[in-house]
Amino acid sequence: MAKEGGIYVCDVCGQVIEVKKSGVGTLVCCNQPMRLYEED
């Protein structure tokens, strides 16, 4: 499930999204699951 307020990144094309409302399912871009961006 995508986390509300979470920022997700596509490792293939670099697309970045911010989730405004959480929901069921997995965020997918370029046929790959997107990963949750975590600042270092």
mmCIF file as Biopython writes it, N, C-alpha, C and O atoms, coordinates in Angstrom:
data_model
#
loop_
_atom_site.group_PDB
_atom_site.id
_atom_site.type_symbol
_atom_site.label_atom_id
_atom_site.label_alt_id
_atom_site.label_comp_id
_atom_site.label_asym_id
_atom_site.label_entity_id
_atom_site.label_seq_id
_atom_site.pdbx_PDB_ins_code
_atom_site.Cartn_x
_atom_site.Cartn_y
_atom_site.Cartn_z
_atom_site.occupancy
_atom_site.B_iso_or_equiv
_atom_site.auth_seq_id
_atom_site.auth_asym_id
_atom_site.pdbx_PDB_model_num
ATOM 1   N N  . MET A ? 1  ? 0.835  -1.171 0.000   1.0 0.0 1  A 1 
ATOM 2   C CA . MET A ? 1  ? 0.000  0.000  0.000   1.0 0.0 1  A 1 
ATOM 3   C C  . MET A ? 1  ? 0.887  1.244  0.000   1.0 0.0 1  A 1 
ATOM 4   O O  . MET A ? 1  ? 1.876  1.302  0.731   1.0 0.0 1  A 1 
ATOM 5   N N  . ALA A ? 2  ? 0.544  2.213  -0.797  1.0 0.0 2  A 1 
ATOM 6   C CA . ALA A ? 2  ? 1.264  3.476  -0.857  1.0 0.0 2  A 1 
ATOM 7   C C  . ALA A ? 2  ? 0.945  4.297  0.385   1.0 0.0 2  A 1 
ATOM 8   O O  . ALA A ? 2  ? -0.214 4.418  0.780   1.0 0.0 2  A 1 
ATOM 9   N N  . LYS A ? 3  ? 1.978  4.857  0.991   1.0 0.0 3  A 1 
ATOM 10  C CA . LYS A ? 3  ? 1.836  5.620  2.215   1.0 0.0 3  A 1 
ATOM 11  C C  . LYS A ? 3  ? 1.436  7.068  1.913   1.0 0.0 3  A 1 
ATOM 12  O O  . LYS A ? 3  ? 2.078  7.732  1.099   1.0 0.0 3  A 1 
ATOM 13  N N  . GLU A ? 4  ? 0.384  7.554  2.564   1.0 0.0 4  A 1 
ATOM 14  C CA . GLU A ? 4  ? -0.065 8.934  2.362   1.0 0.0 4  A 1 
ATOM 15  C C  . GLU A ? 4  ? 1.056  9.898  2.736   1.0 0.0 4  A 1 
ATOM 16  O O  . GLU A ? 4  ? 1.648  9.791  3.810   1.0 0.0 4  A 1 
ATOM 17  N N  . GLY A ? 5  ? 1.339  10.838 1.842   1.0 0.0 5  A 1 
ATOM 18  C CA . GLY A ? 5  ? 2.425  11.797 2.061   1.0 0.0 5  A 1 
ATOM 19  C C  . GLY A ? 5  ? 3.779  11.265 1.630   1.0 0.0 5  A 1 
ATOM 20  O O  . GLY A ? 5  ? 4.770  11.995 1.644   1.0 0.0 5  A 1 
ATOM 21  N N  . GLY A ? 6  ? 3.825  9.983  1.244   1.0 0.0 6  A 1 
ATOM 22  C CA . GLY A ? 6  ? 5.080  9.379  0.819   1.0 0.0 6  A 1 
ATOM 23  C C  . GLY A ? 6  ? 5.505  9.862  -0.551  1.0 0.0 6  A 1 
ATOM 24  O O  . GLY A ? 6  ? 4.667  10.203 -1.385  1.0 0.0 6  A 1 
ATOM 25  N N  . ILE A ? 7  ? 6.795  9.890  -0.782  1.0 0.0 7  A 1 
ATOM 26  C CA . ILE A ? 7  ? 7.342  10.251 -2.083  1.0 0.0 7  A 1 
ATOM 27  C C  . ILE A ? 7  ? 7.964  8.989  -2.665  1.0 0.0 7  A 1 
ATOM 28  O O  . ILE A ? 7  ? 8.795  8.339  -2.032  1.0 0.0 7  A 1 
ATOM 29  N N  . TYR A ? 8  ? 7.543  8.654  -3.887  1.0 0.0 8  A 1 
ATOM 30  C CA . TYR A ? 8  ? 7.995  7.432  -4.543  1.0 0.0 8  A 1 
ATOM 31  C C  . TYR A ? 8  ? 8.752  7.772  -5.808  1.0 0.0 8  A 1 
ATOM 32  O O  . TYR A ? 8  ? 8.439  8.745  -6.495  1.0 0.0 8  A 1 
ATOM 33  N N  . VAL A ? 9  ? 9.768  6.948  -6.115  1.0 0.0 9  A 1 
ATOM 34  C CA . VAL A ? 9  ? 10.659 7.190  -7.248  1.0 0.0 9  A 1 
ATOM 35  C C  . VAL A ? 9  ? 10.710 5.940  -8.126  1.0 0.0 9  A 1 
ATOM 36  O O  . VAL A ? 9  ? 10.725 4.813  -7.629  1.0 0.0 9  A 1 
ATOM 37  N N  . CYS A ? 10 ? 10.738 6.163  -9.442  1.0 0.0 10 A 1 
ATOM 38  C CA . CYS A ? 10 ? 10.963 5.077  -10.398 1.0 0.0 10 A 1 
ATOM 39  C C  . CYS A ? 10 ? 12.469 4.988  -10.644 1.0 0.0 10 A 1 
ATOM 40  O O  . CYS A ? 10 ? 13.095 5.971  -11.042 1.0 0.0 10 A 1 
ATOM 41  N N  . ASP A ? 11 ? 13.043 3.824  -10.409 1.0 0.0 11 A 1 
ATOM 42  C CA . ASP A ? 11 ? 14.485 3.644  -10.611 1.0 0.0 11 A 1 
ATOM 43  C C  . ASP A ? 11 ? 14.870 3.539  -12.078 1.0 0.0 11 A 1 
ATOM 44  O O  . ASP A ? 11 ? 16.055 3.604  -12.407 1.0 0.0 11 A 1 
ATOM 45  N N  . VAL A ? 12 ? 13.886 3.378  -12.976 1.0 0.0 12 A 1 
ATOM 46  C CA . VAL A ? 12 ? 14.177 3.258  -14.407 1.0 0.0 12 A 1 
ATOM 47  C C  . VAL A ? 12 ? 14.228 4.635  -15.068 1.0 0.0 12 A 1 
ATOM 48  O O  . VAL A ? 12 ? 15.223 4.987  -15.701 1.0 0.0 12 A 1 
ATOM 49  N N  . CYS A ? 13 ? 13.142 5.422  -14.918 1.0 0.0 13 A 1 
ATOM 50  C CA . CYS A ? 13 ? 13.061 6.699  -15.630 1.0 0.0 13 A 1 
ATOM 51  C C  . CYS A ? 13 ? 13.227 7.922  -14.724 1.0 0.0 13 A 1 
ATOM 52  O O  . CYS A ? 13 ? 13.386 9.037  -15.221 1.0 0.0 13 A 1 
ATOM 53  N N  . GLY A ? 14 ? 13.191 7.727  -13.406 1.0 0.0 14 A 1 
ATOM 54  C CA . GLY A ? 14 ? 13.383 8.844  -12.483 1.0 0.0 14 A 1 
ATOM 55  C C  . GLY A ? 14 ? 12.110 9.595  -12.129 1.0 0.0 14 A 1 
ATOM 56  O O  . GLY A ? 14 ? 12.172 10.598 -11.419 1.0 0.0 14 A 1 
ATOM 57  N N  . GLN A ? 15 ? 10.947 9.132  -12.608 1.0 0.0 15 A 1 
ATOM 58  C CA . GLN A ? 15 ? 9.670  9.762  -12.271 1.0 0.0 15 A 1 
ATOM 59  C C  . GLN A ? 15 ? 9.519  9.812  -10.753 1.0 0.0 15 A 1 
ATOM 60  O O  . GLN A ? 15 ? 9.830  8.836  -10.070 1.0 0.0 15 A 1 
ATOM 61  N N  . VAL A ? 16 ? 9.043  10.943 -10.216 1.0 0.0 16 A 1 
ATOM 62  C CA . VAL A ? 16 ? 8.838  11.124 -8.783  1.0 0.0 16 A 1 
ATOM 63  C C  . VAL A ? 16 ? 7.383  11.517 -8.558  1.0 0.0 16 A 1 
ATOM 64  O O  . VAL A ? 16 ? 6.860  12.396 -9.242  1.0 0.0 16 A 1 
ATOM 65  N N  . ILE A ? 17 ? 6.724  10.859 -7.588  1.0 0.0 17 A 1 
ATOM 66  C CA . ILE A ? 17 ? 5.350  11.214 -7.256  1.0 0.0 17 A 1 
ATOM 67  C C  . ILE A ? 17 ? 5.202  11.346 -5.744  1.0 0.0 17 A 1 
ATOM 68  O O  . ILE A ? 17 ? 5.943  10.734 -4.974  1.0 0.0 17 A 1 
ATOM 69  N N  . GLU A ? 18 ? 4.231  12.155 -5.342  1.0 0.0 18 A 1 
ATOM 70  C CA . GLU A ? 18 ? 3.860  12.270 -3.934  1.0 0.0 18 A 1 
ATOM 71  C C  . GLU A ? 18 ? 2.427  11.764 -3.790  1.0 0.0 18 A 1 
ATOM 72  O O  . GLU A ? 18 ? 1.544  12.170 -4.545  1.0 0.0 18 A 1 
ATOM 73  N N  . VAL A ? 19 ? 2.198  10.885 -2.827  1.0 0.0 19 A 1 
ATOM 74  C CA . VAL A ? 19 ? 0.884  10.296 -2.615  1.0 0.0 19 A 1 
ATOM 75  C C  . VAL A ? 19 ? 0.037  11.246 -1.772  1.0 0.0 19 A 1 
ATOM 76  O O  . VAL A ? 19 ? 0.434  11.630 -0.672  1.0 0.0 19 A 1 
ATOM 77  N N  . LYS A ? 20 ? -1.127 11.620 -2.292  1.0 0.0 20 A 1 
ATOM 78  C CA . LYS A ? 20 ? -2.048 12.515 -1.595  1.0 0.0 20 A 1 
ATOM 79  C C  . LYS A ? 20 ? -3.072 11.749 -0.768  1.0 0.0 20 A 1 
ATOM 80  O O  . LYS A ? 20 ? -3.544 12.245 0.255   1.0 0.0 20 A 1 
ATOM 81  N N  . LYS A ? 21 ? -3.419 10.528 -1.212  1.0 0.0 21 A 1 
ATOM 82  C CA . LYS A ? 21 ? -4.379 9.704  -0.491  1.0 0.0 21 A 1 
ATOM 83  C C  . LYS A ? 21 ? -3.939 8.252  -0.613  1.0 0.0 21 A 1 
ATOM 84  O O  . LYS A ? 21 ? -3.759 7.748  -1.721  1.0 0.0 21 A 1 
ATOM 85  N N  . SER A ? 22 ? -3.767 7.580  0.512   1.0 0.0 22 A 1 
ATOM 86  C CA . SER A ? 22 ? -3.304 6.196  0.480   1.0 0.0 22 A 1 
ATOM 87  C C  . SER A ? 22 ? -4.390 5.285  -0.074  1.0 0.0 22 A 1 
ATOM 88  O O  . SER A ? 22 ? -5.577 5.610  -0.029  1.0 0.0 22 A 1 
ATOM 89  N N  . GLY A ? 23 ? -3.969 4.157  -0.588  1.0 0.0 23 A 1 
ATOM 90  C CA . GLY A ? 23 ? -4.901 3.191  -1.148  1.0 0.0 23 A 1 
ATOM 91  C C  . GLY A ? 23 ? -4.255 1.827  -1.251  1.0 0.0 23 A 1 
ATOM 92  O O  . GLY A ? 23 ? -3.075 1.655  -0.944  1.0 0.0 23 A 1 
ATOM 93  N N  . VAL A ? 24 ? -5.031 0.876  -1.679  1.0 0.0 24 A 1 
ATOM 94  C CA . VAL A ? 24 ? -4.563 -0.495 -1.818  1.0 0.0 24 A 1 
ATOM 95  C C  . VAL A ? 24 ? -3.837 -0.644 -3.145  1.0 0.0 24 A 1 
ATOM 96  O O  . VAL A ? 24 ? -4.239 -0.048 -4.145  1.0 0.0 24 A 1 
ATOM 97  N N  . GLY A ? 25 ? -2.782 -1.428 -3.160  1.0 0.0 25 A 1 
ATOM 98  C CA . GLY A ? 25 ? -2.065 -1.696 -4.398  1.0 0.0 25 A 1 
ATOM 99  C C  . GLY A ? 25 ? -0.622 -1.225 -4.339  1.0 0.0 25 A 1 
ATOM 100 O O  . GLY A ? 25 ? -0.158 -0.699 -3.327  1.0 0.0 25 A 1 
ATOM 101 N N  . THR A ? 26 ? 0.070  -1.425 -5.444  1.0 0.0 26 A 1 
ATOM 102 C CA . THR A ? 26 ? 1.477  -1.060 -5.561  1.0 0.0 26 A 1 
ATOM 103 C C  . THR A ? 26 ? 1.629  -0.042 -6.666  1.0 0.0 26 A 1 
ATOM 104 O O  . THR A ? 26 ? 1.033  -0.183 -7.734  1.0 0.0 26 A 1 
ATOM 105 N N  . LEU A ? 27 ? 2.424  0.983  -6.417  1.0 0.0 27 A 1 
ATOM 106 C CA . LEU A ? 27 ? 2.706  1.973  -7.454  1.0 0.0 27 A 1 
ATOM 107 C C  . LEU A ? 27 ? 3.693  1.367  -8.440  1.0 0.0 27 A 1 
ATOM 108 O O  . LEU A ? 27 ? 4.715  0.808  -8.044  1.0 0.0 27 A 1 
ATOM 109 N N  . VAL A ? 28 ? 3.379  1.481  -9.736  1.0 0.0 28 A 1 
ATOM 110 C CA . VAL A ? 28 ? 4.198  0.873  -10.779 1.0 0.0 28 A 1 
ATOM 111 C C  . VAL A ? 28 ? 4.500  1.916  -11.850 1.0 0.0 28 A 1 
ATOM 112 O O  . VAL A ? 28 ? 3.625  2.689  -12.240 1.0 0.0 28 A 1 
ATOM 113 N N  . CYS A ? 29 ? 5.748  1.929  -12.323 1.0 0.0 29 A 1 
ATOM 114 C CA . CYS A ? 29 ? 6.175  2.776  -13.433 1.0 0.0 29 A 1 
ATOM 115 C C  . CYS A ? 29 ? 7.205  1.979  -14.223 1.0 0.0 29 A 1 
ATOM 116 O O  . CYS A ? 29 ? 8.030  1.282  -13.632 1.0 0.0 29 A 1 
ATOM 117 N N  . CYS A ? 30 ? 7.168  2.070  -15.527 1.0 0.0 30 A 1 
ATOM 118 C CA . CYS A ? 30 ? 8.110  1.326  -16.395 1.0 0.0 30 A 1 
ATOM 119 C C  . CYS A ? 30 ? 8.096  -0.171 -16.080 1.0 0.0 30 A 1 
ATOM 120 O O  . CYS A ? 30 ? 9.131  -0.835 -16.127 1.0 0.0 30 A 1 
ATOM 121 N N  . ASN A ? 31 ? 6.895  -0.696 -15.755 1.0 0.0 31 A 1 
ATOM 122 C CA . ASN A ? 31 ? 6.714  -2.124 -15.440 1.0 0.0 31 A 1 
ATOM 123 C C  . ASN A ? 31 ? 7.529  -2.582 -14.239 1.0 0.0 31 A 1 
ATOM 124 O O  . ASN A ? 31 ? 7.835  -3.768 -14.116 1.0 0.0 31 A 1 
ATOM 125 N N  . GLN A ? 32 ? 7.888  -1.647 -13.341 1.0 0.0 32 A 1 
ATOM 126 C CA . GLN A ? 32 ? 8.635  -1.965 -12.119 1.0 0.0 32 A 1 
ATOM 127 C C  . GLN A ? 32 ? 7.937  -1.305 -10.935 1.0 0.0 32 A 1 
ATOM 128 O O  . GLN A ? 32 ? 7.399  -0.208 -11.083 1.0 0.0 32 A 1 
ATOM 129 N N  . PRO A ? 33 ? 7.930  -1.943 -9.759  1.0 0.0 33 A 1 
ATOM 130 C CA . PRO A ? 33 ? 7.377  -1.275 -8.580  1.0 0.0 33 A 1 
ATOM 131 C C  . PRO A ? 33 ? 8.218  -0.045 -8.238  1.0 0.0 33 A 1 
ATOM 132 O O  . PRO A ? 33 ? 9.446  -0.081 -8.321  1.0 0.0 33 A 1 
ATOM 133 N N  . MET A ? 34 ? 7.551  1.034  -7.857  1.0 0.0 34 A 1 
ATOM 134 C CA . MET A ? 34 ? 8.267  2.240  -7.453  1.0 0.0 34 A 1 
ATOM 135 C C  . MET A ? 34 ? 8.749  2.066  -6.015  1.0 0.0 34 A 1 
ATOM 136 O O  . MET A ? 34 ? 8.136  1.338  -5.234  1.0 0.0 34 A 1 
ATOM 137 N N  . ARG A ? 35 ? 9.844  2.732  -5.670  1.0 0.0 35 A 1 
ATOM 138 C CA . ARG A ? 35 ? 10.362 2.605  -4.304  1.0 0.0 35 A 1 
ATOM 139 C C  . ARG A ? 35 ? 10.101 3.884  -3.530  1.0 0.0 35 A 1 
ATOM 140 O O  . ARG A ? 35 ? 10.084 4.980  -4.091  1.0 0.0 35 A 1 
ATOM 141 N N  . LEU A ? 36 ? 9.897  3.719  -2.225  1.0 0.0 36 A 1 
ATOM 142 C CA . LEU A ? 36 ? 9.691  4.847  -1.338  1.0 0.0 36 A 1 
ATOM 143 C C  . LEU A ? 36 ? 11.004 5.599  -1.189  1.0 0.0 36 A 1 
ATOM 144 O O  . LEU A ? 36 ? 12.023 5.014  -0.822  1.0 0.0 36 A 1 
ATOM 145 N N  . TYR A ? 37 ? 10.976 6.899  -1.475  1.0 0.0 37 A 1 
ATOM 146 C CA . TYR A ? 37 ? 12.169 7.744  -1.371  1.0 0.0 37 A 1 
ATOM 147 C C  . TYR A ? 37 ? 12.415 8.064  0.087   1.0 0.0 37 A 1 
ATOM 148 O O  . TYR A ? 37 ? 11.509 8.520  0.784   1.0 0.0 37 A 1 
ATOM 149 N N  . GLU A ? 38 ? 13.627 7.832  0.556   1.0 0.0 38 A 1 
ATOM 150 C CA . GLU A ? 38 ? 14.013 8.136  1.923   1.0 0.0 38 A 1 
ATOM 151 C C  . GLU A ? 38 ? 15.258 8.997  1.898   1.0 0.0 38 A 1 
ATOM 152 O O  . GLU A ? 38 ? 16.283 8.607  1.339   1.0 0.0 38 A 1 
ATOM 153 N N  . GLU A ? 39 ? 15.167 10.176 2.507   1.0 0.0 39 A 1 
ATOM 154 C CA . GLU A ? 39 ? 16.330 11.073 2.543   1.0 0.0 39 A 1 
ATOM 155 C C  . GLU A ? 39 ? 17.377 10.496 3.480   1.0 0.0 39 A 1 
ATOM 156 O O  . GLU A ? 39 ? 17.052 9.875  4.492   1.0 0.0 39 A 1 
ATOM 157 N N  . ASP A ? 40 ? 18.641 10.712 3.126   1.0 0.0 40 A 1 
ATOM 158 C CA . ASP A ? 40 ? 19.752 10.223 3.958   1.0 0.0 40 A 1 
ATOM 159 C C  . ASP A ? 40 ? 20.071 11.202 5.056   1.0 0.0 40 A 1 
ATOM 160 O O  . ASP A ? 40 ? 20.976 10.960 5.855   1.0 0.0 40 A 1 
#
